[in-house]
Amino acid sequence: MQPVLTHIADIRIEVGQPVTVGETGDGLRRIVPILGGTIRGEISGEICAAGADYQLIRADGFTTLDARYAARLDNGEHLFIVNTGVRFGPIDVMERITRGEPVPPEQVYFRTTPRFETTSAEHAWLTRHIFVASGIRHPDCVELRVFRVE
């Protein structure tokens, strides 16, 4: 059976200036602070100013993403979100992203697999499914369209 994707939410994540750890044996390590944001859809709420995206950028621009952050839903419950993924495109485009410049989203492959943790009975379904997301990186925020894999 072929999987079906069902859109569940759009997430907008406001980000701060990256902290550059430096060049490691695996690439350039950066930590991008998460300052806030919103979730709208089957789940709705606010992204908390508590978290970061731990990025590793290879010399060819290929970037691995490991974002960890929290959200407070409209019903008062909280989510912990671990969102891992990749981002890549032509090297000049990836260098512009690293410098914080805007880039055309169609030139960047940006996909993630968010996982959710919660104590909420109402939102327990989030812990029992696989999700994928398609992202767009702006200089001051990230937009994610999140889909449940049926």
Sine and cosine of phi, psi and omega as CSV:
sin_phi,cos_phi,sin_psi,cos_psi,sin_omega,cos_omega
0.00,0.00,0.71,-0.71,0.00,-1.00
-0.99,0.11,0.72,-0.69,0.02,-1.00
-0.89,0.45,0.49,-0.87,0.08,-1.00
-0.88,-0.47,0.64,-0.77,0.03,-1.00
-0.97,-0.23,0.76,-0.65,0.04,-1.00
-0.88,-0.47,0.85,-0.52,0.00,-1.00
-0.91,0.41,0.78,-0.63,0.01,-1.00
-0.90,-0.44,-0.44,0.90,-0.06,-1.00
-0.20,-0.98,0.38,-0.92,0.20,-0.98
-0.91,-0.42,0.76,-0.65,-0.01,-1.00
-0.89,-0.46,0.75,-0.66,0.11,-0.99
-0.90,-0.43,0.86,-0.51,-0.07,-1.00
-0.90,-0.43,0.88,-0.47,0.06,-1.00
-0.99,0.14,0.73,-0.68,-0.05,-1.00
-0.84,-0.54,0.46,-0.89,0.04,-1.00
-0.99,-0.16,-0.14,-0.99,0.02,-1.00
-0.93,0.37,0.71,-0.70,-0.02,-1.00
-0.93,0.36,0.53,-0.85,0.18,-0.98
-0.99,-0.14,0.87,-0.49,-0.01,-1.00
-1.00,-0.07,0.92,-0.40,0.05,-1.00
-0.95,0.30,-0.67,0.75,0.04,-1.00
0.76,-0.65,-0.04,-1.00,-0.03,-1.00
-0.98,0.20,0.86,-0.51,0.07,-1.00
-0.95,-0.31,0.00,-1.00,0.06,-1.00
-0.90,0.44,-0.32,0.95,-0.04,-1.00
-0.98,-0.19,-0.17,0.98,-0.03,-1.00
0.63,-0.78,-0.17,-0.98,0.01,-1.00
-0.99,0.12,0.87,-0.49,0.00,-1.00
-1.00,-0.07,0.81,-0.59,0.06,-1.00
-0.76,-0.65,0.49,-0.87,0.10,-1.00
-0.84,-0.54,0.87,-0.49,-0.04,-1.00
-0.96,-0.29,0.92,-0.40,-0.02,-1.00
-0.93,0.38,0.61,-0.79,0.07,-1.00
-0.99,-0.16,0.85,-0.52,-0.14,-0.99
-0.98,-0.18,-0.28,0.96,-0.05,-1.00
0.44,-0.90,-0.26,-0.97,0.03,-1.00
0.57,-0.82,-0.24,-0.97,-0.06,-1.00
-0.65,-0.76,0.42,-0.91,0.17,-0.99
-0.83,-0.56,0.75,-0.66,0.02,-1.00
-0.70,-0.71,0.75,-0.66,0.02,-1.00
0.54,-0.84,-0.62,-0.79,0.06,-1.00
-0.86,0.51,-0.51,0.86,0.17,-0.99
-0.89,-0.45,0.65,-0.76,-0.01,-1.00
-0.67,-0.74,0.57,-0.82,0.02,-1.00
0.20,-0.98,-0.34,-0.94,-0.06,-1.00
-0.87,-0.49,0.65,-0.76,0.14,-0.99
-0.98,0.21,0.76,-0.65,0.00,-1.00
-0.98,0.20,0.45,-0.89,0.08,-1.00
-0.99,0.15,0.90,0.45,-0.05,-1.00
-0.47,-0.88,1.00,-0.08,0.03,-1.00
0.43,-0.91,0.03,-1.00,-0.01,-1.00
-0.31,-0.95,0.29,-0.96,0.12,-0.99
-0.94,-0.34,0.88,-0.48,-0.03,-1.00
-1.00,-0.10,0.98,-0.21,-0.13,-0.99
-0.98,-0.21,0.53,-0.85,0.13,-0.99
-0.78,-0.62,0.89,-0.46,-0.09,-1.00
-0.93,-0.36,0.90,-0.44,0.03,-1.00
-0.97,0.24,0.22,-0.97,0.00,-1.00
-0.86,0.52,-0.50,0.87,0.00,-1.00
-1.00,0.08,0.08,1.00,0.03,-1.00
1.00,-0.03,-0.25,0.97,0.03,-1.00
-0.86,0.50,0.79,-0.62,-0.11,-0.99
-0.85,-0.53,0.79,-0.62,0.15,-0.99
-0.99,-0.12,0.64,-0.77,-0.09,-1.00
-0.88,-0.47,0.66,-0.75,0.05,-1.00
-0.61,-0.79,0.99,0.12,-0.04,-1.00
-1.00,-0.07,0.69,-0.73,0.02,-1.00
-0.70,-0.71,0.85,-0.53,-0.09,-1.00
-0.37,-0.93,0.11,-0.99,-0.04,-1.00
-0.85,-0.53,0.39,-0.92,0.08,-1.00
-0.70,-0.72,0.56,-0.83,0.13,-0.99
-0.95,-0.32,0.90,-0.44,-0.05,-1.00
-0.98,0.20,0.28,-0.96,-0.04,-1.00
-0.87,0.50,-0.42,0.91,0.02,-1.00
-1.00,0.07,0.09,1.00,0.03,-1.00
1.00,-0.04,-0.21,0.98,0.02,-1.00
-0.97,0.25,0.33,-0.94,0.01,-1.00
-0.91,-0.42,0.47,-0.88,0.14,-0.99
-0.85,-0.52,0.57,-0.82,0.26,-0.97
-0.95,-0.33,0.77,-0.64,-0.09,-1.00
-0.87,-0.49,0.79,-0.62,0.14,-0.99
-0.91,-0.41,0.89,-0.45,-0.11,-0.99
-0.82,-0.57,0.97,-0.25,0.01,-1.00
-0.96,-0.29,0.48,-0.88,0.00,-1.00
0.00,-1.00,-0.28,-0.96,-0.02,-1.00
-0.68,-0.74,0.41,-0.91,0.08,-1.00
-0.61,-0.79,0.78,-0.63,0.07,-1.00
-0.41,-0.91,0.30,-0.95,0.01,-1.00
-0.04,-1.00,-0.20,-0.98,0.05,-1.00
-0.83,0.55,0.60,-0.80,-0.12,-0.99
-0.83,0.55,-0.62,0.78,-0.01,-1.00
-0.91,0.41,-0.58,0.81,0.04,-1.00
-0.93,0.37,-0.69,0.73,0.00,-1.00
-0.91,0.41,-0.60,0.80,0.06,-1.00
-0.91,0.42,-0.59,0.81,0.05,-1.00
-0.91,0.41,-0.64,0.77,0.07,-1.00
-0.87,0.48,-0.72,0.69,-0.01,-1.00
-0.86,0.50,-0.56,0.83,0.03,-1.00
-0.99,0.15,-0.07,1.00,0.02,-1.00
0.99,0.10,0.35,0.94,-0.01,-1.00
-1.00,-0.04,0.45,-0.89,0.07,-1.00
-0.94,0.34,0.54,-0.84,0.05,-1.00
-0.67,-0.74,0.45,-0.89,0.07,-1.00
-0.92,0.40,0.82,-0.57,-0.07,-1.00
-0.88,0.48,-0.47,0.88,-0.02,-1.00
-0.94,0.34,-0.17,0.99,0.02,-1.00
-1.00,-0.06,0.01,1.00,-0.08,-1.00
-0.80,-0.60,0.78,-0.62,0.16,-0.99
-1.00,0.06,0.88,-0.48,-0.08,-1.00
-0.65,-0.76,0.98,-0.20,-0.04,-1.00
-0.73,-0.68,0.59,-0.81,-0.01,-1.00
-0.66,-0.75,0.20,-0.98,0.08,-1.00
-0.78,-0.62,1.00,0.02,0.01,-1.00
-0.94,0.33,0.62,-0.78,0.14,-0.99
-0.84,-0.54,0.61,-0.79,-0.10,-1.00
-0.88,-0.48,0.62,-0.78,0.14,-0.99
-0.83,-0.56,0.68,-0.74,0.05,-1.00
-0.35,-0.94,0.40,-0.91,0.14,-0.99
-0.99,-0.15,-0.01,1.00,-0.06,-1.00
-0.96,0.28,0.84,-0.54,0.08,-1.00
-0.90,0.43,-0.60,0.80,0.00,-1.00
-0.88,0.47,-0.53,0.85,-0.06,-1.00
-0.92,-0.38,0.33,0.94,0.01,-1.00
-0.86,0.51,-0.47,0.88,0.01,-1.00
-0.84,0.54,-0.44,0.90,0.02,-1.00
-0.91,0.43,-0.43,0.90,-0.03,-1.00
-1.00,0.03,-0.06,1.00,-0.12,-0.99
-0.89,-0.45,0.21,0.98,-0.01,-1.00
-0.74,-0.67,0.27,-0.96,0.15,-0.99
-0.99,-0.16,0.64,-0.77,-0.01,-1.00
-0.80,-0.60,0.51,-0.86,0.13,-0.99
-0.77,-0.64,0.43,-0.90,0.00,-1.00
-0.65,-0.76,0.50,-0.87,0.10,-0.99
-0.93,-0.38,0.74,-0.68,-0.11,-0.99
-0.86,-0.51,0.36,-0.93,0.14,-0.99
-0.76,-0.65,0.77,-0.64,0.01,-1.00
-0.98,-0.20,0.84,-0.54,0.13,-0.99
-0.95,-0.32,0.26,-0.97,0.00,-1.00
-0.84,0.55,-0.56,0.83,-0.08,-1.00
-0.90,-0.43,0.05,1.00,-0.02,-1.00
-0.32,-0.95,0.21,-0.98,0.09,-1.00
-0.83,-0.55,0.69,-0.73,0.10,-0.99
-0.93,-0.37,0.77,-0.64,0.02,-1.00
-0.84,-0.54,0.72,-0.70,0.18,-0.98
-0.97,-0.26,0.89,-0.46,-0.13,-0.99
-0.97,-0.23,0.71,-0.70,-0.03,-1.00
-0.80,-0.61,0.65,-0.76,0.12,-0.99
-1.00,0.05,0.70,-0.72,0.08,-1.00
-1.00,0.04,0.90,-0.44,-0.04,-1.00
-1.00,0.04,0.00,0.00,0.00,0.00
